[in-house]
Amino acid sequence: MSLELIRDELLSSTHIFKREEVLSPDYVPSKLLFRDAELKTLTNYFRKVFSSKAIFSQKVLLWGPPGSGKTALAKSFGKNFEEICKNNGLWVKYVHVNCRIKRSDSQILVDILQKFNKRFPKRGFSSSELLNILKTTLVKSKCHLLLALDEVDKLIMGCEENTDFIYGLAKIFDEEVNSPQRISLILIAQNLRFKENFDESVKGTLGNNQIKLSKYTSEQLFGILKQRTSEAFYPGVVSDEVLDVIAEIAKETGDARYALDLLYRSGCIASLEKTGRIMPEHVRKAKSEVHPQLKEENIQYLAKHEKLVLLAIARRLKGSAESFITTGEAEETYKIVCEEYDEIPKGHVQFWKYIQNLNKNGFIQAKRSERGMKGQTTMISVIDVPTEVLEGMLQRNLEEKENREILF
């Protein structure tokens, strides 16, 4: 792409977005729609922390289907709770960690400590040392940490050690008699299955404070889309008819992120076609690119070779008449994909770790081969998204990253 073409596109007067970031899954609006009851319940749970001058701690489990507003609710509450406490002479620091990105206790603790000290080193300390440093930091600063662990099920499922980490966080100040409790937890998950990994002592420590979020209705999705449209686009770009179409498409899952992704993709198509406004046909085109069960923002958190492994699995399954492929077939195709992207394939042990992580995070389904098959191997499938859609997502993601590296 030439310099002139890039410049013309960037300066084009037909660009329809006013603030694209408003449609990002990380954006939290100033007013959270249709979650007043849940916000009130969450606030009441933390009333004791506020009234006790942050001497006591609280633990709350926030759960519900994808796109039901769990992350936005936690961030909205955390930000406002921190501000209200500050105005009343209390130092409460809200920290939000996504456990899909920070996949170990060490990564989580470093991320927290860097919120207190940006220059805190990423490496060099064990998990127990990091936990002690955090404890010392909170005591010396007289700060109460309100920690939200988002997608905590990704941290817990299949890893017993991380249940000990959650327990350690919750009980860190119990060793000292009459010591103020300085860590409160909000655990965010899609369902409650991860609690099966906890023993009774952990369950007892975390308590029974739960808030379940239901999926959004079509009317609620329309309201959310309407709110974001006024901030994200210039006037006249998006009609109520278009928002109705998107809300109807997304109502089956009730997933606001899916609806907002459709709106964003529709805007990108309209901008590319220079129509000046979004048409229903743009929405239909966007729907063919976006699948509700797999968001591209989740793919971007994968390491490059994890993406290459997943791309290999998608391609091998697409060309197979079977529902599952073997790890051997996946690894064989992975080597071909690596050659295509000028990457040196990782060894078998590392490849197997990628398979385990993709399975743990829900990108693939892996199971042991059934009796009657020759030998024992792991069988792999993709069940939540068409393989051609997954392949397209991965190719776009890998190509976009390469283009950014070339440009910058």
C-alpha positions as CSV (number, residue, x, y, z in Angstrom):
1,M,0.0,0.0,0.0
2,S,1.5,3.4,-1.1
3,L,2.0,6.4,1.2
4,E,-0.5,8.4,-0.8
5,L,-3.2,5.8,-0.4
6,I,-2.7,5.5,3.3
7,R,-2.7,9.3,3.7
8,D,-5.9,9.7,1.6
9,E,-7.7,7.0,3.7
10,L,-6.6,8.6,7.0
11,L,-7.8,12.1,5.9
12,S,-10.9,11.0,4.1
13,S,-14.0,13.1,4.9
14,T,-16.2,10.1,4.5
15,H,-14.9,8.5,7.7
16,I,-18.0,8.0,9.9
17,F,-16.5,7.3,13.3
18,K,-16.3,10.0,15.9
19,R,-14.8,7.9,18.7
20,E,-14.2,4.3,17.7
21,E,-13.0,3.4,21.3
22,V,-16.5,3.8,22.6
23,L,-17.4,0.5,20.9
24,S,-14.4,-1.3,22.4
25,P,-15.0,-4.1,24.9
26,D,-12.7,-2.2,27.3
27,Y,-14.8,1.0,27.3
28,V,-17.0,1.6,30.3
29,P,-19.7,4.2,29.8
30,S,-20.4,6.9,32.4
31,K,-23.8,5.5,33.0
32,L,-24.3,1.7,33.0
33,L,-27.7,0.9,31.5
34,F,-30.0,-1.9,32.8
35,R,-27.8,-2.9,35.7
36,D,-29.1,-0.6,38.5
37,A,-30.4,-3.5,40.7
38,E,-27.1,-5.4,40.4
39,L,-25.1,-2.2,41.1
40,K,-27.2,-1.6,44.2
41,T,-26.6,-5.1,45.4
42,L,-22.8,-4.9,44.9
43,T,-22.7,-1.5,46.7
44,N,-24.6,-3.0,49.7
45,Y,-22.1,-5.9,49.9
46,F,-19.3,-3.3,50.2
47,R,-21.1,-1.1,52.6
48,K,-19.3,-2.8,55.5
49,V,-15.9,-2.0,54.0
50,F,-16.9,1.7,53.7
51,S,-18.5,2.1,57.1
52,S,-15.7,0.3,58.9
53,K,-13.1,2.7,57.4
54,A,-11.8,-0.2,55.3
55,I,-10.8,-2.4,58.3
56,F,-13.0,-5.2,57.1
57,S,-12.8,-6.9,53.7
58,Q,-15.4,-8.4,51.4
59,K,-15.6,-11.1,48.8
60,V,-18.2,-11.2,46.0
61,L,-18.7,-13.6,43.1
62,L,-20.1,-11.9,39.9
63,W,-21.3,-14.3,37.3
64,G,-23.3,-14.5,34.1
65,P,-23.2,-15.3,30.4
66,P,-20.7,-13.6,28.0
67,G,-21.6,-10.0,27.2
68,S,-24.0,-9.6,30.2
69,G,-22.1,-6.6,31.6
70,K,-20.0,-8.3,34.3
71,T,-16.8,-6.5,33.5
72,A,-18.5,-3.1,33.0
73,L,-20.4,-3.5,36.3
74,A,-17.2,-4.3,38.3
75,K,-15.2,-1.5,36.7
76,S,-18.0,1.0,37.1
77,F,-18.4,0.1,40.7
78,G,-14.7,0.0,41.5
79,K,-13.9,3.3,39.9
80,N,-16.8,5.1,41.8
81,F,-16.2,3.3,45.1
82,E,-12.5,4.3,45.0
83,E,-13.5,8.0,44.4
84,I,-16.2,8.0,47.1
85,C,-13.8,6.5,49.6
86,K,-11.1,9.0,48.7
87,N,-13.5,11.9,49.4
88,N,-14.1,10.4,52.8
89,G,-10.5,10.1,53.8
90,L,-10.0,6.4,52.8
91,W,-7.5,5.1,50.4
92,V,-9.1,2.3,48.5
93,K,-7.3,1.2,45.2
94,Y,-9.3,-0.6,42.6
95,V,-7.3,-3.0,40.4
96,H,-8.9,-5.0,37.6
97,V,-7.0,-8.0,36.2
98,N,-8.0,-10.2,33.3
99,C,-7.0,-13.8,34.1
100,R,-7.2,-14.7,30.4
101,I,-4.2,-12.4,29.9
102,K,-2.4,-12.7,33.2
103,R,-2.4,-16.5,33.4
104,S,-0.5,-17.2,36.6
105,D,-0.4,-16.0,40.2
106,S,3.0,-14.3,39.6
107,Q,1.8,-12.4,36.6
108,I,-1.3,-11.2,38.6
109,L,0.8,-10.1,41.6
110,V,3.3,-8.2,39.4
111,D,0.4,-6.5,37.6
112,I,-1.0,-5.4,41.0
113,L,2.3,-4.1,42.3
114,Q,3.0,-2.2,39.1
115,K,-0.2,-0.2,39.9
116,F,1.6,1.0,43.0
117,N,5.0,1.3,41.4
118,K,5.3,1.5,37.6
119,R,8.9,0.5,37.8
120,F,8.4,-2.7,39.8
121,P,10.3,-5.5,37.9
122,K,8.4,-8.1,36.0
123,R,10.8,-10.9,37.0
124,G,13.1,-11.9,39.9
125,F,10.6,-12.8,42.7
126,S,8.8,-16.0,43.6
127,S,5.0,-16.0,44.1
128,S,5.4,-16.1,47.9
129,E,7.9,-13.2,47.8
130,L,5.5,-11.1,45.6
131,L,2.6,-11.8,48.1
132,N,4.7,-10.6,51.0
133,I,5.8,-7.5,49.1
134,L,2.1,-6.8,48.3
135,K,1.2,-7.2,52.0
136,T,4.0,-4.8,53.1
137,T,3.0,-2.3,50.4
138,L,-0.6,-2.2,51.6
139,V,0.4,-2.0,55.3
140,K,2.9,0.8,54.8
141,S,0.6,2.9,52.6
142,K,-2.5,2.1,54.7
143,C,-4.3,1.2,51.5
144,H,-7.2,-1.2,51.0
145,L,-7.0,-3.1,47.7
146,L,-10.2,-3.9,45.9
147,L,-9.1,-6.6,43.4
148,A,-11.3,-7.8,40.6
149,L,-10.2,-11.1,39.0
150,D,-12.0,-11.2,35.7
151,E,-12.4,-14.6,33.9
152,V,-11.2,-16.2,37.1
153,D,-12.4,-19.5,35.9
154,K,-9.6,-19.4,33.3
155,L,-7.1,-19.2,36.2
156,I,-8.7,-21.9,38.3
157,M,-9.9,-24.6,36.0
158,G,-7.5,-27.5,35.8
159,C,-4.9,-25.8,38.1
160,E,-5.3,-26.7,41.7
161,E,-2.3,-24.5,42.7
162,N,-4.3,-21.4,41.8
163,T,-7.0,-22.2,44.2
164,D,-4.4,-21.9,46.9
165,F,-3.4,-18.5,45.5
166,I,-7.0,-17.3,45.8
167,Y,-7.1,-18.6,49.4
168,G,-3.8,-17.0,50.2
169,L,-5.1,-13.6,48.9
170,A,-8.2,-13.9,51.0
171,K,-6.4,-14.9,54.2
172,I,-3.2,-12.9,53.9
173,F,-3.9,-10.6,56.9
174,D,-5.4,-13.3,59.1
175,E,-2.0,-14.2,60.7
176,E,-1.9,-11.0,62.8
177,V,-4.5,-10.6,65.6
178,N,-6.7,-7.6,65.1
179,S,-5.0,-6.7,61.9
180,P,-7.1,-4.6,59.4
181,Q,-8.1,-6.6,56.4
182,R,-6.7,-4.9,53.4
183,I,-7.8,-7.0,50.4
184,S,-11.3,-7.3,49.1
185,L,-12.1,-9.6,46.1
186,I,-14.6,-9.5,43.2
187,L,-14.4,-12.8,41.3
188,I,-15.9,-12.7,37.8
189,A,-16.8,-15.8,35.9
190,Q,-19.3,-17.1,33.3
191,N,-20.7,-19.8,35.6
192,L,-20.1,-21.4,38.9
193,R,-18.4,-24.6,37.7
194,F,-14.9,-23.4,38.7
195,K,-16.0,-23.5,42.4
196,E,-15.9,-27.3,42.1
197,N,-12.1,-27.0,42.3
198,F,-12.2,-25.3,45.7
199,D,-12.1,-27.4,48.9
200,E,-14.4,-26.5,51.8
201,S,-11.9,-24.2,53.5
202,V,-11.6,-22.0,50.3
203,K,-15.4,-22.0,49.8
204,G,-15.9,-20.9,53.4
205,T,-13.3,-18.1,53.1
206,L,-14.9,-16.7,50.0
207,G,-18.4,-16.8,51.5
208,N,-21.7,-16.9,49.6
209,N,-22.1,-13.3,48.3
210,Q,-23.2,-13.8,44.6
211,I,-24.6,-11.6,41.9
212,K,-26.0,-13.3,38.8
213,L,-26.4,-11.2,35.6
214,S,-28.9,-12.4,33.1
215,K,-28.5,-11.9,29.3
216,Y,-29.8,-8.7,27.8
217,T,-33.2,-8.6,26.1
218,S,-33.6,-7.2,22.6
219,E,-35.0,-3.9,24.0
220,Q,-32.0,-3.6,26.3
221,L,-29.6,-4.3,23.6
222,F,-31.2,-1.6,21.5
223,G,-30.8,0.9,24.4
224,I,-27.1,0.0,24.8
225,L,-26.5,0.4,21.1
226,K,-28.4,3.7,21.0
227,Q,-26.3,5.0,23.9
228,R,-22.9,4.1,22.3
229,T,-24.0,5.3,18.9
230,S,-24.4,8.9,20.1
231,E,-20.8,8.8,21.3
232,A,-19.1,6.7,18.6
233,F,-20.6,8.1,15.3
234,Y,-21.3,11.4,13.7
235,P,-25.0,12.4,13.6
236,G,-27.0,10.8,10.9
237,V,-24.7,7.8,10.4
238,V,-26.7,5.2,12.2
239,S,-30.5,4.9,12.1
240,D,-32.8,3.2,14.6
241,E,-33.7,0.7,11.9
242,V,-30.0,-0.4,11.8
243,L,-29.9,-0.7,15.6
244,D,-33.1,-2.8,15.5
245,V,-31.6,-5.2,13.0
246,I,-28.5,-5.6,15.2
247,A,-30.5,-6.0,18.4
248,E,-32.6,-8.7,16.8
249,I,-29.5,-10.6,15.6
250,A,-27.9,-10.4,19.0
251,K,-31.0,-11.1,21.1
252,E,-30.6,-14.9,20.9
253,T,-27.4,-14.7,22.9
254,G,-28.2,-11.5,24.8
255,D,-24.5,-10.6,24.4
256,A,-23.9,-6.9,24.4
257,R,-20.3,-7.3,23.3
258,Y,-21.5,-9.2,20.2
259,A,-24.0,-6.5,19.4
260,L,-21.4,-3.8,19.8
261,D,-18.9,-5.8,17.7
262,L,-21.5,-6.1,14.9
263,L,-22.1,-2.3,15.1
264,Y,-18.4,-1.6,14.9
265,R,-17.8,-4.0,12.0
266,S,-20.8,-2.5,10.2
267,G,-19.3,0.9,10.6
268,C,-15.9,-0.3,9.2
269,I,-17.7,-1.7,6.1
270,A,-19.7,1.5,5.6
271,S,-16.5,3.5,6.0
272,L,-14.6,1.3,3.5
273,E,-17.4,1.6,1.0
274,K,-17.7,5.4,1.6
275,T,-21.5,5.4,1.9
276,G,-21.5,8.0,4.7
277,R,-23.9,6.0,6.8
278,I,-24.5,2.4,7.9
279,M,-27.0,0.4,5.9
280,P,-28.8,-2.9,6.9
281,E,-26.7,-4.6,4.2
282,H,-23.6,-3.6,6.0
283,V,-24.9,-5.3,9.1
284,R,-25.6,-8.5,7.2
285,K,-22.0,-8.5,5.9
286,A,-20.7,-7.9,9.4
287,K,-22.7,-10.8,10.7
288,S,-20.9,-13.1,8.3
289,E,-17.6,-12.0,9.8
290,V,-18.5,-12.0,13.5
291,H,-19.4,-15.1,15.5
292,P,-21.1,-14.7,18.9
293,Q,-19.2,-17.5,20.6
294,L,-15.7,-16.3,19.7
295,K,-14.6,-12.6,20.0
296,E,-11.5,-11.4,18.2
297,E,-10.4,-9.5,21.3
298,N,-9.9,-12.9,22.9
299,I,-7.7,-14.1,20.0
300,Q,-5.4,-11.0,20.3
301,Y,-4.4,-12.1,23.8
302,L,-2.9,-15.4,22.5
303,A,0.8,-15.6,21.9
304,K,1.7,-15.8,18.2
305,H,2.5,-19.5,18.1
306,E,-0.8,-20.2,20.0
307,K,-2.5,-18.4,17.1
308,L,-0.5,-20.5,14.6
309,V,-1.5,-23.7,16.3
310,L,-5.2,-22.7,16.4
311,L,-5.0,-21.7,12.7
312,A,-3.5,-25.1,11.9
313,I,-6.4,-26.9,13.8
314,A,-9.0,-24.8,12.0
315,R,-7.5,-25.5,8.6
316,R,-7.1,-29.3,9.3
317,L,-10.7,-29.6,10.6
318,K,-12.0,-27.6,7.6
319,G,-10.5,-30.0,5.2
320,S,-11.6,-33.1,7.2
321,A,-14.8,-35.1,7.0
322,E,-14.3,-36.0,10.7
323,S,-15.4,-34.0,13.8
324,F,-12.0,-34.5,15.5
325,I,-8.4,-34.6,14.4
326,T,-5.4,-36.1,16.3
327,T,-2.7,-34.0,17.9
328,G,-0.3,-35.6,15.3
329,E,-2.4,-34.2,12.4
330,A,-2.6,-30.8,14.2
331,E,1.2,-30.7,14.7
332,E,1.8,-31.7,11.1
333,T,-0.4,-28.8,9.8
334,Y,1.2,-26.4,12.4
335,K,4.6,-26.9,10.8
336,I,3.2,-26.0,7.4
337,V,1.5,-22.9,8.8
338,C,4.8,-21.8,10.5
339,E,6.5,-22.1,7.1
340,E,3.8,-19.9,5.6
341,Y,4.4,-17.2,8.3
342,D,8.2,-17.5,8.3
343,E,8.3,-18.9,11.8
344,I,10.4,-21.8,13.2
345,P,8.0,-24.4,14.6
346,K,8.3,-25.1,18.4
347,G,9.2,-28.5,19.6
348,H,6.6,-31.2,20.5
349,V,6.6,-30.4,24.3
350,Q,5.9,-26.7,23.7
351,F,3.3,-27.6,21.1
352,W,1.5,-29.8,23.6
353,K,1.5,-26.9,26.1
354,Y,-0.2,-24.7,23.5
355,I,-2.8,-27.4,23.0
356,Q,-3.4,-27.6,26.8
357,N,-3.7,-23.8,27.1
358,L,-6.1,-23.5,24.1
359,N,-8.3,-26.2,25.6
360,K,-8.2,-24.6,29.0
361,N,-9.3,-21.2,27.6
362,G,-12.1,-22.7,25.5
363,F,-10.7,-22.2,22.0
364,I,-10.7,-26.0,21.3
365,Q,-12.1,-29.2,22.8
366,A,-9.5,-31.8,23.6
367,K,-10.3,-35.4,24.7
368,R,-8.6,-38.7,25.0
369,S,-9.2,-41.1,22.1
370,E,-11.9,-43.7,22.5
371,R,-11.3,-47.4,23.0
372,G,-11.0,-49.2,19.7
373,M,-8.6,-46.7,18.2
374,K,-5.0,-47.8,17.6
375,G,-2.9,-46.4,20.5
376,Q,-3.8,-43.5,22.8
377,T,-3.8,-39.9,21.6
378,T,-5.6,-36.7,22.2
379,M,-8.4,-35.8,19.8
380,I,-9.1,-32.1,19.0
381,S,-12.1,-30.3,17.7
382,V,-13.6,-26.8,17.5
383,I,-17.3,-26.8,18.5
384,D,-18.3,-23.1,19.1
385,V,-17.5,-21.5,15.8
386,P,-17.4,-22.6,12.1
387,T,-13.8,-23.4,11.2
388,E,-13.8,-21.0,8.2
389,V,-14.9,-18.2,10.5
390,L,-12.1,-19.0,13.0
391,E,-9.6,-19.3,10.1
392,G,-10.6,-15.8,8.9
393,M,-10.3,-14.3,12.3
394,L,-6.9,-15.7,12.9
395,Q,-5.6,-14.7,9.4
396,R,-6.8,-11.1,9.9
397,N,-5.3,-10.9,13.3
398,L,-1.9,-12.2,12.2
399,E,-1.8,-10.1,9.1
400,E,-2.9,-6.9,11.0
401,K,-0.1,-7.5,13.5
402,E,2.5,-7.9,10.7
403,N,1.2,-4.8,8.9
404,R,1.5,-2.7,12.2
405,E,5.1,-4.0,12.7
406,I,5.9,-3.0,9.1
407,L,4.4,0.5,9.5
408,F,6.0,1.3,12.9
